[in-house]
């Protein structure tokens, strides 16, 4: 009599297990999409700066047109966030992650918009001769803005709260460069190296670079919220509650039970 035992059939995965795997795959795809959006936005910074320094009108239009792709991906990611929230009813940390992503994709998209603004400003000042010092400070601002945005994306990818918190201090250099270029613009205008119209556009351009740094800091704050449940605004909330005698600290990651 044979001792061979019939093979046992491989059990089919439970429906809830399959749904859960699909859910986590959606979350992973969403995070990958955010990083792809961030990479696209980062690419616009050196591209837009080259347009500014070279005064190339065709390249300026190319950067402006390419922003449509960034807008389209932004809408796709935001709608995916809303769909997951509506259909999967995520709890605790996963819900906070989705809310944070819906906020930070807007920060990334706005950073790319600022480079579009720089390209448009460069067209308005077409033909203006920039002093070597102004060109140098603009190039430095571009590098710092790009570095800050990339670091904020690294903080998101690694869920690195320490890096996220450091972005505000790193942004100080870009703030100083903004002050430096304003002085250079005044000096160049006083020396009649640039006219008033060009001076105004350059001041706006410097502000656009500085704002990219601010958006990177905001992304860092959203990363901190995503991981810990804490935002800088919570400090103000607690002060208001304490003055009213109703102080209740917002829940953080340690207070929650994840789904």
C-alpha positions as CSV (number, residue, x, y, z in Angstrom):
1,X,0.0,0.0,0.0
2,X,1.6,3.3,-1.0
3,X,2.5,5.7,1.8
4,X,2.4,8.7,-0.5
5,X,0.2,11.4,0.9
6,X,-1.8,13.5,-1.5
7,X,-0.5,17.1,-1.9
8,X,-2.5,19.6,0.1
9,X,-4.0,22.4,-1.9
10,X,-2.5,25.8,-1.3
11,X,-5.2,27.8,0.5
12,X,-6.5,30.8,-1.3
13,X,-5.7,34.2,0.4
14,X,-8.5,35.5,2.5
15,X,-10.4,38.4,0.8
16,X,-9.4,40.8,3.6
17,X,-5.7,39.8,3.3
18,X,-5.8,40.5,-0.5
19,X,-7.5,43.9,0.2
20,X,-5.0,44.8,2.8
21,X,-2.1,44.0,0.4
22,X,-3.7,46.1,-2.3
23,X,-4.2,48.9,0.2
24,X,-0.5,49.0,1.2
25,X,0.5,48.8,-2.5
26,X,-1.6,51.9,-3.1
27,X,0.2,53.7,-0.2
28,X,3.6,52.7,-1.7
29,X,2.6,53.9,-5.1
30,X,1.4,57.2,-3.6
31,X,4.8,57.7,-1.9
32,X,6.6,56.9,-5.1
33,X,4.5,59.4,-6.9
34,X,5.3,62.2,-4.4
35,X,9.0,61.5,-4.9
36,X,8.5,61.6,-8.7
37,X,6.7,64.9,-8.4
38,X,9.5,66.2,-6.2
39,X,12.2,65.2,-8.7
40,X,10.3,67.0,-11.5
41,X,10.1,70.1,-9.4
42,X,13.8,70.0,-8.5
43,X,14.7,69.7,-12.2
44,X,12.9,73.0,-12.9
45,X,15.2,75.0,-10.6
46,X,18.5,74.7,-12.6
47,X,16.5,74.8,-15.8
48,X,14.8,78.0,-14.8
49,X,18.0,79.5,-13.5
50,X,19.8,78.8,-16.8
51,X,16.9,80.5,-18.6
52,X,17.4,83.5,-16.3
53,X,21.1,83.8,-16.7
54,X,21.2,83.0,-20.4
55,X,18.1,85.0,-21.4
56,X,16.9,82.3,-23.7
57,X,13.2,82.9,-24.6
58,X,12.7,79.5,-26.1
59,X,13.9,77.7,-23.1
60,X,11.8,79.9,-20.9
61,X,8.7,78.8,-22.8
62,X,9.8,75.1,-22.5
63,X,10.0,75.4,-18.7
64,X,6.6,77.1,-18.6
65,X,5.0,74.4,-20.8
66,X,6.5,71.6,-18.8
67,X,4.7,72.8,-15.7
68,X,1.5,71.2,-17.1
69,X,3.0,67.8,-16.4
70,X,3.7,68.8,-12.8
71,X,0.1,70.2,-12.4
72,X,-1.4,67.0,-13.8
73,X,0.6,64.7,-11.4
74,X,-0.3,67.0,-8.5
75,X,-4.0,66.6,-9.2
76,X,-3.6,62.8,-9.7
77,X,-1.8,62.4,-6.3
78,X,-4.3,64.6,-4.4
79,X,-7.2,62.7,-5.9
80,X,-5.6,59.4,-5.0
81,X,-5.2,60.6,-1.4
82,X,-8.9,61.5,-1.2
83,X,-9.9,58.2,-2.8
84,X,-7.9,56.1,-0.3
85,X,-9.3,58.1,2.6
86,X,-12.9,57.6,1.3
87,X,-12.7,54.0,0.3
88,X,-10.2,52.5,2.9
89,X,-11.1,54.5,6.0
90,X,-7.5,54.6,7.3
91,X,-6.9,55.1,11.0
92,X,-4.3,56.8,13.1
93,X,-0.9,57.0,11.5
94,X,-2.0,56.0,8.0
95,X,-4.7,58.7,8.0
96,X,-2.2,61.3,9.2
97,X,0.2,60.2,6.4
98,X,-2.4,60.7,3.8
99,X,-3.3,64.1,5.1
100,X,0.4,65.1,5.2
101,X,0.9,64.0,1.6
102,X,-2.1,65.9,0.4
103,X,-0.6,69.0,1.9
104,X,3.0,68.5,0.9
105,X,2.3,67.8,-2.8
106,X,0.8,71.3,-2.9
107,X,4.1,72.7,-1.4
108,X,6.1,70.8,-4.2
109,X,3.7,72.0,-6.9
110,X,4.0,75.6,-5.7
111,X,7.8,75.4,-5.8
112,X,7.6,74.5,-9.4
113,X,5.2,77.4,-10.0
114,X,7.8,79.7,-8.6
115,X,10.3,78.7,-11.2
116,X,7.6,79.4,-13.9
117,X,7.3,82.8,-12.3
118,X,11.1,83.3,-12.6
119,X,11.0,82.3,-16.3
120,X,8.2,84.8,-16.9
121,X,10.1,87.5,-15.0
122,X,13.2,86.8,-17.1
123,X,11.2,87.4,-20.3
124,X,10.0,90.7,-18.9
125,X,13.6,91.8,-18.3
126,X,14.9,90.4,-21.6
127,X,18.0,92.2,-22.7
128,X,19.0,93.5,-19.3
129,X,22.7,93.1,-18.5
130,X,23.2,91.6,-15.0
131,X,26.3,92.5,-13.1
132,X,28.7,89.6,-12.3
133,X,27.9,89.9,-8.6
134,X,24.1,89.7,-9.2
135,X,24.6,86.7,-11.5
136,X,26.7,85.0,-8.8
137,X,24.2,85.5,-6.0
138,X,21.4,84.3,-8.3
139,X,23.3,81.1,-9.0
140,X,23.9,80.6,-5.3
141,X,20.3,81.1,-4.5
142,X,19.3,78.5,-7.1
143,X,21.7,75.9,-5.7
144,X,20.5,76.5,-2.1
145,X,16.8,76.4,-3.2
146,X,17.5,73.1,-5.0
147,X,19.4,71.7,-2.1
148,X,16.6,72.5,0.4
149,X,13.9,71.0,-1.8
150,X,15.9,67.8,-2.3
151,X,16.6,67.5,1.5
152,X,12.9,68.0,2.3
153,X,12.2,65.1,-0.1
154,X,14.9,63.0,1.5
155,X,13.2,63.7,4.9
156,X,9.9,62.5,3.5
157,X,11.4,59.3,1.9
158,X,13.3,58.3,5.0
159,X,10.7,59.7,7.5
160,X,13.7,61.5,9.0
161,X,12.3,63.9,11.7
162,X,15.8,65.2,12.6
163,X,16.5,66.3,9.0
164,X,13.0,67.7,8.7
165,X,13.6,69.8,11.8
166,X,17.0,71.0,10.5
167,X,15.6,72.5,7.3
168,X,14.6,75.8,9.0
169,X,18.3,76.3,10.1
170,X,19.6,75.3,6.6
171,X,17.2,77.8,5.1
172,X,19.0,80.6,6.9
173,X,21.7,80.7,4.2
174,X,19.0,81.3,1.5
175,X,17.5,84.0,3.5
176,X,20.9,85.7,3.8
177,X,21.4,85.4,0.1
178,X,18.1,87.1,-0.5
179,X,19.2,90.0,1.7
180,X,22.5,90.1,-0.2
181,X,21.0,90.4,-3.6
182,X,18.6,93.1,-2.6
183,X,21.7,95.2,-1.6
184,X,23.3,94.3,-4.9
185,X,20.2,95.4,-6.9
186,X,20.1,98.7,-5.1
187,X,23.8,99.3,-5.8
188,X,23.5,98.3,-9.5
189,X,20.5,100.5,-10.0
190,X,22.2,103.4,-8.3
191,X,25.2,102.9,-10.6
192,X,22.8,102.8,-13.5
193,X,23.9,99.3,-14.4
194,X,20.3,98.2,-14.5
195,X,17.1,100.2,-15.0
196,X,14.2,100.3,-12.5
197,X,12.1,97.8,-14.4
198,X,14.9,95.2,-14.3
199,X,15.6,96.0,-10.6
200,X,11.9,95.3,-9.7
201,X,11.9,92.0,-11.6
202,X,15.2,90.9,-10.0
203,X,13.8,91.6,-6.5
204,X,10.8,89.5,-7.3
205,X,13.0,86.7,-8.7
206,X,15.0,86.7,-5.5
207,X,11.8,86.4,-3.5
208,X,10.7,83.5,-5.6
209,X,13.9,81.6,-4.8
210,X,13.5,82.4,-1.1
211,X,10.0,81.1,-1.2
212,X,11.1,77.8,-2.5
213,X,13.2,77.4,0.7
214,X,10.1,78.3,2.7
215,X,8.1,75.6,0.9
216,X,10.9,73.1,1.7
217,X,10.7,74.0,5.4
218,X,6.9,73.5,5.2
219,X,7.4,70.1,3.7
220,X,9.7,69.3,6.7
221,X,7.0,70.3,9.1
222,X,4.5,68.0,7.3
223,X,7.0,65.2,7.5
224,X,7.3,65.8,11.3
225,X,3.5,65.8,11.5
226,X,3.3,62.6,9.5
227,X,5.7,60.8,11.8
228,X,4.9,62.3,15.2
229,X,1.5,64.0,14.9
230,X,3.0,67.4,15.8
231,X,2.9,70.7,14.0
232,X,4.5,74.1,15.0
233,X,0.9,75.5,15.1
234,X,0.2,73.1,18.0
235,X,2.4,75.2,20.2
236,X,0.2,78.2,19.6
237,X,-2.9,76.0,20.1
238,X,-1.6,74.9,23.5
239,X,-0.9,78.5,24.6
240,X,-4.4,79.5,23.7
241,X,-5.8,76.5,25.5
242,X,-3.7,77.1,28.6
243,X,-4.8,80.7,28.7
244,X,-8.4,79.5,28.5
245,X,-7.7,76.8,31.1
246,X,-8.6,73.9,28.7
247,X,-5.1,72.7,27.8
248,X,-5.3,69.3,26.0
249,X,-2.2,68.3,24.0
250,X,-2.8,67.1,20.5
251,X,-2.3,63.4,20.1
252,X,1.1,62.2,18.9
253,X,2.3,59.0,17.4
254,X,3.0,57.5,20.9
255,X,-0.6,58.2,22.0
256,X,-2.1,56.3,19.1
257,X,-2.8,52.7,18.1
258,X,-2.2,52.2,14.4
259,X,-4.7,50.3,12.3
